[in-house]
């Protein structure tokens, strides 16, 4: 699954690995006015080099029986993608762009045409050589309406598939409809993994890519296995194989880890009680991935009372993000101050309005909303949702805002609540390039604009930033965009959370950034 929420992937519960005695996965807030003590958890996994070989066993959440290995699809089997495929461009651990199948790229003077020089000597798993035809086909496949790729909404305003050029086997030329100095960063998205030319009808089953592993078996919503691709262009991976299991719920996944039946819990953010149990065990530990997820309380700007910008501003000024971090995350994260661009991003703009309950009261009075009372929807879908909602409820009452926290069913949360109720809790993974983040989640008309916010000034700033080839000036424009999101937008971003990943003490080389880890370098150490 991606963090672009796919309800269908949660609609079918697959058979899980047999579990040990059930863990108590719930936890209680330690009072509504004070902070809980910080969790005693390791900051990283075990150090040292892995042994060559072995099979890494990954437990993942259940998926839909429509799951596919097509990376462009909204129903892609996310956990397999980094093992099977490569992209043209990737994001390095320090947040910068790094070569993958493209060795280099350069724009023309106006950033209206980009030329990618492609890596030579790369082969797909079926032995066929990777060429510019595959790179061009991948973009056309994403843009094809029949694919219904989430990334199409980002790329379609920029790329005309008919205009793509391949002057030779190792050069791809991408003329853009409008200049964009950030264009290569948009190709780092996980929907942009490169697939073979002409593979649209088969790729969902075959998984043929250029990645460090090749497909052995795959069952939608069920188990699967990939094995080392010894001819990978960057060298064979450390592991011999990776086995994937779909396990029904977080408790069952955690118990399988504690029992030594799996080695890594994918897409499972452990609650603090479970994380403490895992970290204290002999077999497993917890990897803390700093600021890996940003949590949001979206206000639907097309629904009253959030159609009024004064109400939105009051909702933001009313609460203290530092309080929410202390209570909901027990300190394992950072305050967001309603800015979705994480502090680690070089484009992050740190200025923000201060917590001001009295000003919030004044704005509500101006808007005719004194004594505002609203429902805030949450669920057990993520263990942080309810603590965040309760912490916000406690903090906002100082501005006279009454929040009624409503708990909805987890299995229908992203079909019945998300983008339908005026106020609810959600999250996204960090790691998006700033242009992708703003275009996909905040720009007018985007299908994933969860607040339905539409602001011509914001859209215009994005357009100017895209055209700006001076890096310093472009950062300033993205700073303006952040200010508009903070001051006028419908998204409250209380915090960035460290993700707590359950992992075997045998695992070595696990270093997640964005929402990915290095499949080629991860491995196991026996005798631990």
TIVEXLO-18791 format. One record per residue (C-alpha): x, y, z; residue in three letters. Coordinates in steps of 0.25 Angstrom, whole numbers, plus 2048, in hexadecimal, padded with zeros to 3 digits. Example, Ala and Ser with C-alpha at 12.3 -4.5 7.8 and 13.67 -1.06 7.14 Angstrom:
REM TIVEXLO-18791
8317EE81Fala8377FC81Dser
//
This chain:
REM TIVEXLO-18791
800800800unk80480E7FEunk80181A807unk7F781E7FDunk7EC816803unk7E680B7FBunk7D9806802unk7D97F97F9unk7E67F57FFunk7E07F480Dunk7D37ED809unk7D77DF809unk7DE7D9815unk7E87CE811unk7EC7C2819unk7F77C6822unk8037BF828unk8007B7835unk8027C0841unk8077BF84Funk7FF7C485Bunk7F77D0858unk7FE7DE85Bunk7F67E9861unk7F87F3856unk7F07FF85Cunk7F5809865unk7F081486Eunk7F382386Dunk7F982787Aunk7F083387Dunk7EB83D874unk7F384987Aunk80184387Bunk80B83C873unk80E82D874unk81C829876unk82482686Aunk825818865unk831810868unk83480B85Aunk841809852unk844814847unk84880A83Dunk84A7FB83Aunk8567F283Cunk8637F7836unk86D7EF82Eunk86E7E8821unk8647DD81Dunk8687CF819unk8667CB80Aunk85A7C4807unk84D7C080Funk83E7C380Dunk8387D0813unk82A7CD817unk8217DA817unk8137DA81Dunk80A7E4816unk7FC7E9818unk7F17E2810unk7EE7E7802unk7E37E67F8unk7E17DA7EEunk7E37E57E3unk7F17E77E8unk7FB7E87DCunk80A7E97DAunk8087F47D0unk8108007D7unk80780A7D0unk7FA8057D6unk7F380A7E2unk7F27FC7E6unk8017F97E5unk8077EF7EFunk80F7F97F5unk8197F07FDunk81E7E97F0unk8217F67E8unk82E7FA7EDunk8337EB7ECunk82E7E97DEunk8307F77D7unk8398037D6unk8358117D2unk83C81B7C9unk83F8247D6unk83F8217E4unk83F8297F1unk84C8277F9unk84D825808unk85083480Aunk844838802unk84B83C7F5unk8488367E7unk85182A7E3unk8548227D7unk84D8157D5unk84A8117C6unk84D81F7C2unk85C8227C4unk85A8317C2unk84F83B7BEunk84F8497B9unk8458547B5unk84685E7AAunk84786D7AEunk83886E7B2unk8378617B8unk82C85E7AEunk8338517A8unk83B8477B0unk84583D7AAunk8488307B2unk8558287AFunk85281A7B2unk85A80F7B8unk8618057AFunk8627F67B2unk8557F57B9unk84C7E97B7unk83E7E57BBunk83B7D87C2unk8387D17B5unk8467D57AFunk8417E07A6unk84A7ED7A6unk8447F97ACunk8438057A2unk83D8127A1unk83180C79Aunk82D8067A8unk82F8137AFunk82681A7A5unk81C80F7A6unk81B8107B5unk81781E7B5unk80D81B7AAunk8078107B2unk8068197BEunk7FF8237B6unk7F68197AFunk7E881C7B5unk7E580D7B4unk7F080B7BFunk7E98157C8unk7F78187CFunk7F78217DBunk8038277D5unk7FC82B7C8unk7F68377CFunk80483C7D2unk80A83A7C5unk7FF83C7BBunk7FF84B7BCunk80E84B7B9unk81083F7AFunk80A83C7A1unk80D82E79Funk80D830790unk81883A791unk822831798unk82F82E790unk839823790unk845828787unk84D81C78Bunk84C80F794unk8518177A0unk84B82579Funk83D8297A2unk83883779Funk82C83C7A6unk8268497A1unk81D84F7ABunk8108577A9unk8158617B3unk8228637B9unk82585C7C6unk83385D7CDunk82F8527D6unk82A8487CCunk83583C7CFunk83083C7DDunk8228387D8unk82882B7D3unk82C8267E0unk81E8227E4unk81C8137E6unk8128137DAunk81E8177D1unk82580A7D2unk82A8067C4unk8237FB7BDunk8267F47AFunk8217FA7A2unk8137F579Funk8117ED7ACunk8047F47B1unk7FB7E77B0unk8057DE7B6unk80D7E67C0unk8037E57CBunk8067D67CBunk8147D47C7unk81B7DF7CFunk8267E07C5unk82F7EC7C8unk83E7EF7CAunk83E7EE7D9unk8477E67E2unk83D7DB7E3unk8347D37D9unk8277CE7DCunk8257BF7E0unk8167BF7E4unk80B7C97E7unk7FD7C87ECunk7F57D57EDunk7F17D77FBunk7F97CB7FFunk8087C5800unk8137C77F6unk8227C67F4unk82D7CD7EDunk83B7C77EAunk8487CE7E8unk84B7D37DAunk85A7D07D9unk85C7D87CCunk8577E57D2unk85E7F17CDunk8627F67DAunk8667E87DFunk85E7DC7E5unk8577DF7F2unk85C7DA800unk84F7D1802unk84C7C57FAunk83D7C77FBunk8327CF801unk8257C8805unk8187D1807unk80C7CD810unk7FF7D4812unk7FB7D4820unk7EE7D9825unk7F07E3830unk7FB7EA837unk7FA7E1843unk7FC7D583Bunk8087DB833unk80E7DF840unk80C7D1846unk8127CB83Aunk81F7D483Cunk8207D084Aunk81F7C2847unk82A7C283Dunk8217BF831unk8237CC82Aunk82F7D6829unk8297E3826unk81B7EA827unk8187F281Bunk80F7FE81Bunk80C7FB82Aunk80E807833unk80E801841unk80780784Cunk80F80A858unk80B7FF861unk80E7F5856unk81B7FC853unk8207FA861unk81D7EC861unk8247E9854unk8307F2858unk8317EA865unk8317DC85Eunk83D7D385Bunk8397D184Dunk8347DF848unk8377EE849unk8317FB844unk837804839unk83381283Bunk83281982Eunk833828831unk82783182Dunk823826823unk814829823unk80C836824unk7FF83682Aunk7F483F826unk7E684482Aunk7E084881Dunk7D485281Dunk7CC850811unk7CB85E80Cunk7BE85C804unk7B7859810unk7B286281Bunk7B8868824unk7C586681Dunk7C186D810unk7C587A819unk7D487C819unk7D2883827unk7CD87682Cunk7D986E826unk7E287882Cunk7DC87783Aunk7DD86883Aunk7EC869837unk7EE874841unk7E686D84Cunk7EF86184Eunk7FD85F852unk805856849unk810854854unk80584F85Dunk800845853unk80E840851unk81083D85Funk803837862unk80082F855unk80E82B851unk81482B85Funk81F834859unk82382B84Eunk821835843unk821844840unk81784F840unk811852832unk80B860834unk80285D828unk80D85C81Eunk80D84F816unk81C851812unk82484981Cunk82F850823unk83A84881Cunk83684D80Eunk83F857809unk83385F805unk82D85F813unk82886D817unk82986E826unk82187B829unk81287982Eunk808880836unk80987D845unk7FE87584Dunk7F4880851unk7E787B857unk7E288A859unk7E488D84Bunk7DD880847unk7D1885850unk7D1892849unk7D188C83Bunk7C688383Funk7BE88F844unk7C0896837unk7BB88A82Funk7AF889838unk7B487C83Dunk7B687E84Cunk7B5871854unk7B8869848unk7B585A849unk7BA85083Eunk7BB84283Dunk7C983C83Bunk7CA82E835unk7D4824838unk7D6815838unk7E080A83Cunk7E580982Dunk7F2810833unk7F580F842unk7F881E842unk7EB82383Dunk7E382384Aunk7EE828853unk7F0834849unk7E1837849unk7E0837858unk7ED83F859unk7E784984Funk7DA849857unk7E084C864unk7E985785Eunk7DE85E856unk7D485F861unk7DD86B867unk7D787385Bunk7C986F85Eunk7C9864853unk7C1858856unk7C684C84Funk7BE83F84Funk7C783384Cunk7C0829843unk7C681B841unk7C3814834unk7C580682Funk7D380482Aunk7D07FB81Eunk7C7806818unk7CE81281Dunk7D481680Funk7C7814808unk7BD81A811unk7C5824819unk7D1829812unk7CE835808unk7BF83480Cunk7BE83981Bunk7C184881Eunk7CC844828unk7D483782Aunk7E183182Cunk7EB82C822unk7FA82B81Funk80482A813unk812825812unk81D830811unk82782F806unk81F8367FBunk8268417F3unk82084E7F6unk81A8507E8unk8138437E9unk80E8457F7unk8088527F3unk80284E7E6unk7FD8417EAunk7F78457F8unk7F48547F8unk7F38597E9unk7E585C7E4unk7DD8507DEunk7E78457E2unk7E08387E5unk7E88377F2unk7E58457F7unk7DF840803unk7DA84E808unk7D58527FAunk7DC85F7FCunk7DD8677F0unk7E58747F0unk7E987B7E3unk7F58827EAunk7FB8757EFunk7FA86F7E1unk80087B7DBunk80C87A7E5unk80E86C7E1unk80E86F7D3unk81887A7D5unk8218717DDunk8218667D2unk8268707C8unk8318767D1unk83E8707CEunk8468787D9unk84686E7E5unk8468797EFunk83A8807E9unk8338737E7unk8348707F6unk82F87D7F9unk82387B7F1unk82086D7F7unk821875804unk81687E800unk80E8727FCunk81086C80Aunk80B879810unk7FF879808unk7FC86B80Dunk7FE86E81Bunk7F687B81Bunk7EA878811unk7EA86980Funk7E185E815unk7EC85581Aunk7F0855829unk7FE84E82Aunk80084C839unk80C843838unk81783B831unk81882D837unk823824839unk81F817833unk82180B83Cunk8247FF833unk8257F1839unk8317E9835unk8397DD838unk8467DE83Funk84C7D6834unk8497E182Aunk8557E9825unk8557F581Bunk8477FA81Eunk84780981Bunk83A80F817unk83981C811unk82C82280Bunk82481580Bunk82E80C805unk83A804809unk8467FE801unk8427F07FDunk84F7EE7F7unk8577F0804unk84E7EB80Funk8527DD814unk8527D4820unk85D7D082Bunk85C7C2830unk8607BF83Funk8597CB845unk
//
